[in-house]
């Protein structure tokens, strides 16, 4: 069926699509407009189009403005708490936990500019610069470290990075630790909290909030099964995204790998094109 004829038979959807397009403008890896959404939908069977479109409307898109506001708001809460405990700015270290150019560095840059961190006496350190970090913790003796990123799914990457840091910077155990992140899945929240790191987040992405997740009861079982089968045709190994997270969040700079391929498309975009392809999905 012609896309425009199809949408004409569901006129209420036009307004929702227009609103959605307005909200997701600025996504880094694809220009998303009305036509792009219809082209994406046209890849799927007629009988599932309405359900798939409704799933799309359940995705929480984080714009750069929203992320910056969240980081600044929660950072201020952490600083106020530390100040009340007697920790001064010059004993606070912000640590990035990924490769240069990754999300953690982008988040720190947003926070640095939004919260005027350079005007304070805080320290900004890359976790890969172990010698500098070890020297700084030795000089300070105690204080607080604030790790920063945009999203955590399983929490494994954070735990691995932190273990490397603590192994090589033994004095870090004299510092209170925080993880500042706009959104975190409940799996990551649990594992990171057990490591005695206080998670500071705007939204804990529960399994039940992820409509395609096996533990969610928000979607009809038969509908879920059909849609997961469609996603399996795109990626048989990970139809629900990395480690079966089935996450329903997207950030302006990239989509998490836990987002199902239904929304991302396959690597190379030759089987199915995604409406929110990751940067790595566009590599051929």
C-alpha positions as CSV (number, residue, x, y, z in Angstrom):
1,X,0.0,0.0,0.0
2,X,1.2,3.5,-0.8
3,X,2.7,5.1,2.3
4,X,0.7,8.3,1.9
5,X,-2.5,6.5,1.3
6,X,-1.8,4.4,4.3
7,X,-1.2,7.4,6.5
8,X,-4.3,9.0,5.1
9,X,-6.3,6.1,6.5
10,X,-4.9,6.9,9.9
11,X,-5.0,10.8,10.0
12,X,-4.4,11.1,13.7
13,X,-0.9,9.6,13.2
14,X,0.2,12.5,11.0
15,X,0.2,14.8,14.0
16,X,2.1,12.3,16.1
17,X,4.7,11.8,13.4
18,X,5.1,15.5,13.0
19,X,5.5,16.0,16.7
20,X,8.0,13.1,16.9
21,X,10.1,14.5,13.9
22,X,10.2,17.8,15.7
23,X,11.5,16.2,18.9
24,X,14.2,14.1,17.3
25,X,15.6,16.8,14.9
26,X,19.3,17.0,15.1
27,X,20.1,13.3,15.4
28,X,23.7,13.0,14.4
29,X,23.6,10.0,12.0
30,X,20.4,10.5,10.0
31,X,18.1,13.3,8.9
32,X,14.8,12.2,10.3
33,X,11.7,13.7,8.6
34,X,8.1,12.6,7.8
35,X,9.3,11.0,4.6
36,X,12.1,9.1,6.3
37,X,9.7,7.6,8.9
38,X,7.3,6.4,6.2
39,X,10.2,4.9,4.2
40,X,11.4,3.1,7.3
41,X,7.9,1.8,8.0
42,X,7.4,0.6,4.5
43,X,10.1,-2.1,5.1
44,X,7.7,-3.9,7.4
45,X,4.5,-5.9,6.8
46,X,1.3,-3.9,6.6
47,X,-0.2,-5.8,9.6
48,X,2.6,-4.7,11.9
49,X,3.0,-1.0,10.8
50,X,0.7,0.5,13.5
51,X,2.3,-1.4,16.3
52,X,5.9,-0.6,15.1
53,X,5.0,3.1,14.8
54,X,3.6,3.1,18.3
55,X,6.8,1.5,19.6
56,X,8.8,4.3,17.9
57,X,6.7,6.9,19.8
58,X,7.8,5.2,23.1
59,X,11.4,5.9,22.5
60,X,12.8,8.6,24.7
61,X,15.1,10.9,22.6
62,X,17.6,12.9,24.5
63,X,18.5,16.2,22.7
64,X,21.8,17.9,23.4
65,X,19.9,20.6,25.3
66,X,18.1,18.1,27.5
67,X,21.3,16.2,28.2
68,X,23.2,19.4,29.1
69,X,20.4,20.5,31.5
70,X,20.3,17.1,33.2
71,X,24.1,16.9,33.7
72,X,24.2,20.4,35.1
73,X,21.2,19.9,37.4
74,X,22.5,16.6,38.9
75,X,26.1,17.8,39.0
76,X,25.0,20.7,41.2
77,X,23.3,18.3,43.5
78,X,26.5,16.3,43.9
79,X,28.6,19.3,44.5
80,X,26.2,20.7,47.1
81,X,26.3,17.3,48.9
82,X,30.1,17.2,48.8
83,X,30.4,20.8,50.0
84,X,28.1,19.9,53.0
85,X,30.5,17.1,53.7
86,X,33.4,19.4,53.7
87,X,34.9,18.4,50.3
88,X,36.1,21.5,48.5
89,X,36.2,22.0,44.7
90,X,40.0,21.5,44.5
91,X,39.5,18.0,45.9
92,X,37.0,16.9,43.2
93,X,38.1,15.0,40.2
94,X,36.0,14.5,37.0
95,X,37.1,11.3,35.2
96,X,36.2,10.3,31.6
97,X,36.0,6.5,31.2
98,X,36.3,5.9,27.4
99,X,38.3,6.5,24.3
100,X,38.9,10.1,23.0
101,X,35.9,11.3,21.1
102,X,33.5,8.9,22.8
103,X,30.4,9.8,24.7
104,X,32.1,10.2,28.0
105,X,34.3,13.0,26.6
106,X,31.4,14.7,24.9
107,X,29.4,14.6,28.2
108,X,32.3,16.2,30.1
109,X,32.6,18.9,27.5
110,X,28.9,19.7,27.8
111,X,29.1,19.8,31.6
112,X,32.3,21.8,31.6
113,X,30.7,24.5,29.4
114,X,27.2,24.3,31.0
115,X,28.5,24.4,34.6
116,X,31.5,26.6,34.1
117,X,33.8,23.9,35.5
118,X,36.9,25.7,34.3
119,X,36.1,28.6,36.6
120,X,36.2,26.2,39.6
121,X,39.2,24.5,41.0
122,X,38.1,21.0,40.1
123,X,40.2,18.6,38.1
124,X,39.4,17.1,34.7
125,X,41.2,13.8,34.1
126,X,41.1,11.1,31.3
127,X,41.1,7.7,32.9
128,X,43.7,6.6,30.4
129,X,46.2,9.1,31.9
130,X,46.9,6.9,34.9
131,X,50.2,8.5,35.8
132,X,48.6,11.9,36.1
133,X,45.6,10.5,38.0
134,X,47.9,8.6,40.4
135,X,50.0,11.7,41.0
136,X,46.9,13.9,41.6
137,X,45.3,11.5,44.1
138,X,48.6,11.3,45.9
139,X,48.8,15.0,46.2
140,X,45.2,15.5,47.4
141,X,45.0,12.5,49.7
142,X,41.2,12.4,49.7
143,X,38.2,13.9,48.1
144,X,35.7,12.8,45.5
145,X,35.8,11.4,41.9
146,X,32.9,11.9,39.5
147,X,32.8,9.5,36.5
148,X,30.6,10.8,33.6
149,X,28.9,9.3,30.6
150,X,25.5,9.5,28.8
151,X,24.2,6.0,29.2
152,X,25.0,2.7,30.9
153,X,23.3,-0.6,29.8
154,X,24.8,-3.6,31.4
155,X,27.4,-1.7,33.5
156,X,30.2,-4.0,32.4
157,X,32.1,-1.4,30.5
158,X,32.1,1.0,33.5
159,X,33.1,-1.8,35.9
160,X,35.9,-2.8,33.7
161,X,37.2,0.8,33.3
162,X,36.9,1.4,37.0
163,X,38.7,-1.8,37.9
164,X,41.6,-0.8,35.7
165,X,41.7,2.6,37.4
166,X,41.6,1.3,41.0
167,X,44.2,-1.4,40.3
168,X,46.6,1.3,39.1
169,X,45.6,4.1,41.5
170,X,45.5,2.5,44.9
171,X,44.8,5.8,46.7
172,X,41.5,6.1,44.9
173,X,39.9,4.2,47.8
174,X,40.3,7.4,49.9
175,X,37.9,9.2,47.6
176,X,34.1,8.9,47.5
177,X,32.9,7.9,44.0
178,X,30.0,9.0,41.9
179,X,28.8,8.1,38.4
180,X,26.9,11.0,36.7
181,X,24.8,9.7,33.9
182,X,21.5,11.0,32.3
183,X,20.1,7.5,31.8
184,X,21.0,4.1,33.2
185,X,19.4,0.6,32.8
186,X,18.4,-1.1,36.0
187,X,21.0,-3.9,35.3
188,X,23.8,-1.3,35.3
189,X,22.5,0.5,38.3
190,X,22.6,-2.6,40.4
191,X,26.1,-3.7,39.4
192,X,27.6,-0.3,39.7
193,X,25.9,0.4,43.0
194,X,27.3,-2.8,44.4
195,X,30.8,-1.5,43.6
196,X,30.2,1.3,46.2
197,X,29.8,3.9,43.5
198,X,26.9,6.3,44.0
199,X,24.9,6.5,40.7
200,X,23.5,9.9,40.0
201,X,21.0,9.6,37.2
202,X,17.8,11.3,35.9
203,X,16.2,8.1,34.8
204,X,16.7,4.4,35.7
205,X,15.5,2.5,32.6
206,X,13.6,-0.4,34.1
207,X,13.0,-3.6,32.2
208,X,9.3,-3.1,32.3
209,X,9.7,0.3,30.5
210,X,11.3,-1.5,27.5
211,X,8.3,-2.8,25.6
212,X,10.2,-5.6,23.7
213,X,12.0,-6.8,26.8
214,X,10.9,-10.3,27.9
215,X,10.2,-9.0,31.5
216,X,8.0,-6.2,30.2
217,X,4.2,-6.6,30.5
218,X,3.3,-3.4,28.6
219,X,2.9,-5.0,25.2
220,X,0.6,-7.7,24.1
221,X,2.5,-11.0,24.0
222,X,1.4,-11.9,20.5
223,X,2.3,-8.5,19.1
224,X,5.7,-8.6,20.9
225,X,6.5,-12.0,19.5
226,X,5.7,-10.8,15.9
227,X,7.8,-7.7,16.3
228,X,10.7,-9.5,17.8
229,X,10.6,-12.0,14.9
230,X,10.9,-9.0,12.5
231,X,13.8,-7.7,14.5
232,X,15.4,-11.2,14.3
233,X,15.3,-11.0,10.6
234,X,17.6,-7.9,10.8
235,X,20.0,-9.4,13.4
236,X,19.5,-13.0,14.3
237,X,22.2,-12.8,17.0
238,X,20.9,-9.8,18.9
239,X,17.2,-9.1,17.9
240,X,16.8,-7.0,21.1
241,X,20.1,-5.2,20.9
242,X,23.3,-5.8,22.9
243,X,22.8,-8.4,25.7
244,X,19.1,-8.4,25.0
245,X,18.7,-5.0,26.7
246,X,15.9,-3.9,24.4
247,X,16.5,-0.3,25.5
248,X,14.2,2.4,24.4
249,X,16.4,5.5,24.6
250,X,18.3,7.4,21.9
251,X,20.8,10.2,22.3
252,X,21.4,13.1,19.9
253,X,25.0,11.9,19.2
254,X,24.2,8.2,18.8
255,X,21.9,5.3,19.6
256,X,23.0,2.9,22.4
257,X,23.9,-0.6,21.1
258,X,21.1,-1.9,23.4
259,X,18.5,-0.4,21.0
260,X,16.9,-3.2,19.0
261,X,17.9,-3.5,15.3
262,X,14.2,-2.9,14.5
263,X,15.1,0.8,15.0
264,X,18.7,0.8,14.0
265,X,18.7,-1.4,10.9
266,X,21.6,-3.8,10.2
267,X,25.3,-3.1,9.9
268,X,25.7,-1.6,6.4
269,X,22.0,-0.9,6.2
270,X,21.6,-3.3,3.3
271,X,18.9,-5.6,4.8
272,X,17.0,-2.9,6.6
273,X,17.7,0.8,7.1
274,X,17.2,2.1,10.6
275,X,15.5,5.2,11.7
276,X,18.1,5.6,14.4
277,X,21.2,3.9,13.0
278,X,24.3,3.9,15.1
279,X,27.5,5.3,13.7
280,X,28.8,1.7,13.6
281,X,25.7,0.5,11.7
282,X,26.6,2.8,8.8
283,X,30.0,1.2,8.3
284,X,30.2,-1.1,5.3
